[in-house]
């Protein structure tokens, strides 16, 4: 939804992709959806796959964790990374998610900006 709003504000596909750590191809697809049906159409777009085992309380806990320093959870620095969030979710909830799904969780919570961008 953030991508859709940024596109409607006039941001370029490349800018939105960089800001939100999305692929240019994904942002182009979002632009097409928003152009055809607005933000409502984008909101109705599913990511596919099965329903998450994380309930609202779990998602709220993850959101609160991302607002804190990773040091609070035993990590050696203040930078959140996808790998750290994956590890924290596995420790707390006993489930292991893919890197992509963890990114989607952070994005859905509006907190993807808290994850450091990979330096690869």
C-alpha positions as CSV (number, residue, x, y, z in Angstrom):
1,X,0.0,0.0,0.0
2,X,2.9,2.3,0.7
3,X,4.2,1.7,-2.8
4,X,0.8,2.5,-4.2
5,X,0.5,5.7,-2.2
6,X,4.0,6.8,-3.2
7,X,3.2,6.2,-6.9
8,X,0.0,8.2,-6.6
9,X,2.1,11.0,-5.1
10,X,4.1,11.0,-8.3
11,X,7.2,9.1,-7.2
12,X,9.0,7.2,-9.9
13,X,9.0,3.4,-10.1
14,X,12.8,3.4,-9.4
15,X,12.5,5.7,-6.4
16,X,9.7,3.6,-4.9
17,X,11.6,0.4,-5.5
18,X,14.7,1.8,-3.8
19,X,12.8,3.3,-0.9
20,X,10.8,0.2,-0.1
21,X,13.4,-2.4,-1.1
22,X,11.2,-3.8,-3.8
23,X,12.1,-4.9,-7.3
24,X,11.4,-2.5,-10.2
25,X,9.2,-5.2,-11.8
26,X,7.1,-5.5,-8.6
27,X,6.6,-1.7,-8.5
28,X,5.7,-1.6,-12.2
29,X,3.0,-4.3,-11.5
30,X,1.7,-2.2,-8.5
31,X,1.6,0.9,-10.8
32,X,-0.5,-0.9,-13.3
33,X,-2.9,-2.2,-10.6
34,X,-3.2,1.3,-9.1
35,X,-3.7,2.9,-12.5
36,X,-6.5,0.5,-13.3
37,X,-8.3,0.3,-9.9
38,X,-6.7,2.6,-7.4
39,X,-5.5,1.7,-3.9
40,X,-8.6,-0.5,-3.4
41,X,-7.4,-2.8,-6.2
42,X,-4.0,-3.0,-4.7
43,X,-5.4,-3.8,-1.3
44,X,-7.3,-6.7,-2.7
45,X,-4.2,-8.2,-4.3
46,X,-3.1,-11.3,-2.4
47,X,0.4,-12.5,-2.1
48,X,-0.7,-16.1,-2.5
49,X,0.2,-19.1,-0.5
50,X,-1.4,-20.4,2.7
51,X,-2.7,-18.3,5.6
52,X,0.0,-17.4,8.1
53,X,0.2,-19.3,11.4
54,X,0.8,-15.9,13.0
55,X,-2.3,-14.4,14.5
56,X,-2.9,-10.7,15.2
57,X,-1.3,-10.9,18.7
58,X,1.8,-12.4,17.2
59,X,2.0,-9.7,14.5
60,X,1.5,-7.0,17.1
61,X,4.4,-8.6,19.1
62,X,6.6,-8.5,16.0
63,X,5.7,-4.9,15.3
64,X,6.6,-3.9,18.8
65,X,9.9,-5.9,18.6
66,X,10.8,-4.0,15.4
67,X,10.3,-0.7,17.2
68,X,13.0,-1.8,19.8
69,X,16.7,-2.3,19.3
70,X,17.6,-5.9,18.3
71,X,20.0,-5.8,21.3
72,X,17.0,-6.2,23.5
73,X,16.5,-9.7,21.9
74,X,20.2,-10.7,22.2
75,X,21.6,-9.5,18.9
76,X,25.0,-7.8,18.8
77,X,24.0,-4.4,17.2
78,X,21.1,-2.0,16.7
79,X,20.5,-2.9,13.1
80,X,17.5,-5.0,12.2
81,X,18.1,-7.4,9.3
82,X,15.8,-9.9,7.6
83,X,17.9,-12.7,9.1
84,X,17.6,-11.4,12.6
85,X,13.8,-10.9,12.3
86,X,13.6,-14.5,10.9
87,X,15.6,-15.8,13.8
88,X,13.5,-13.9,16.3
89,X,10.2,-15.2,14.9
90,X,11.5,-18.7,14.9
91,X,12.7,-18.4,18.6
92,X,9.4,-16.8,19.7
93,X,6.8,-18.7,17.7
94,X,8.6,-21.9,16.7
95,X,8.1,-21.4,12.9
96,X,10.7,-20.7,10.2
97,X,9.6,-18.5,7.4
98,X,11.4,-17.7,4.1
99,X,13.3,-14.5,3.7
100,X,10.6,-13.3,1.3
101,X,7.8,-14.0,3.7
102,X,9.5,-12.3,6.6
103,X,10.0,-9.2,4.3
104,X,6.2,-9.4,3.5
105,X,5.4,-9.5,7.2
106,X,7.5,-6.4,7.9
107,X,6.0,-4.7,4.8
108,X,2.4,-5.5,5.9
109,X,3.2,-4.1,9.3
110,X,4.4,-0.9,7.7
111,X,7.9,-1.5,9.2
112,X,10.0,-2.8,6.3
113,X,12.0,0.4,6.5
114,X,13.3,-0.9,9.9
115,X,15.2,-3.7,8.1
116,X,18.6,-2.9,6.8
117,X,19.0,-3.2,3.1
118,X,21.2,-6.0,2.0
119,X,24.7,-4.9,0.9
120,X,25.0,-7.8,-1.6
